[in-house]
Amino acid sequence: MKISVIGVGYVGLATAAVLAELGNDVIAADIDKKKIEGLNSGIMPIFEPGLRELVARNIRENRLRFTHDNREVIRHGEIIFICVGTPPKENWETELKYVKNVAMEIAHHMDSYKVIVHKSTVPVETGDNVRKVIRDNIKKSVDFDVVSNPEFLREGSAIKDTLEPDRVVIGSDSQRAIDMMKKLYDPLKAPLIITDIRSAELIKHASNAFLATKISFINSVARICDMSGADVEKIAEGMGHDKRIGKEFLNAGIGYGGSCFPKDSQAFIKIAESYGYDYKLLKATNEINEEQKEYFVKKIKDALNNLNDKRIGVLGLSFKPNTDDMRFAPSIYIINELQKGGAKIKAYDPEAMEKAKQVFNSIEYCRDPYEAAKDADALIILTEWSEFRELDMEKIKKMMNHSLIIDGRNIYNPENMKKLGFHYISIGRKEVV
Ligand code: UDX
């Protein structure tokens, strides 16, 4: 099928590459000319495992092209995916001007029947608004349908998630559009949820809100574990075996970050508010998430007595492993607070240091984890990159000024750390000295 994708961020790029891989004829566009030039010469705007190879193969095999010409991209596709950014406004409402601009352009350039799909996370009723913008501005009298097809991919596993989704949600009131979407997704053999546009839009916000709440739930339990001497990992395991609860997203830590959960949960609260509903549960989810970062800083302060002039080695800056994304990363709040207290920060992250340079002041960036640990009064773990699990801890211990580790992601075994002679502090697990 002929497919167009407008906006090549995480969602647009993964969608374009995967749909090309499935054999479709895909053109993807973005207004950022530099990004498009880079993509056409094999430079990815983001770090995402497997993406570069997938894009290169599909360009080579003539199934994927990038352009900054919106007219060309709009005329090309039978199905047009809108994947532009939906950033938060200052009051956390969703900024929809990019979606509306694209809808206007579609209305201007469309010259045959199109299925117009919004994949970006948008407030309920956006599909109706997109339809209205197009209807009010259409130049040629051609038919079109609107579909909501929310994307559930995670950063760091975007390609795998897009190729093997848990489900595909298709929201539309047009059987013609639904049939075309079903045909497009048929090769994925994923469960299909066919519904109306508004329900599809809400499935996305409800899913992210639920996952964020699950994280805040286990973080609250971790606080009780810290006070009672119980072990949050065992509790998560014990809960997770119950099929109604499930094992996933019960990792206690320093709270969620990234481009989705913080923004989408706040946006969902605003959406609820616009209908007159006070979404108390989700407000609490967000509050607990903020507190979790403060709680971690307190653990560091308590362990070091006084932050002034203390050298703190930081392992991990990105909001989670396998991405260089720093958006709403818990590391931002935590490092800023440590610096306010007078601590000197030496940090290492396998991928995010370039992006981190735009976020932090006065951090010393290190070549590897050992350099971050050298002469440190404490080593703190902020992202659970797998390479941190395999460090030579004896070497780390010898290099540090004090053998103190404060682990925000629970990646080490407390008993092993004790045997190695570390003072090891983690989240919701007994401290071993
Ligand atoms: C999320 C959703 O998972 C995805 O479906 C949606 O499309 C976009 O938002 P993403 O932000 O890429 O994806 O990352 P995810 O793996 O969900 O993690 C989000 C945050 O929660 C990270 O900061 C992570 O460290 C944190 N987290 C996750 C926990 O603290 N504990 C957990 O058990 C799981």
Residues whose N, C-alpha, C, O or C-beta is under 5 A from the ligand:
A	BS01	UDX	E151 F152 L153 R154 E155 I215 F249 L250 N251 G253 G255 Y256 G257 G258 S259 C260 F261 F319 K320
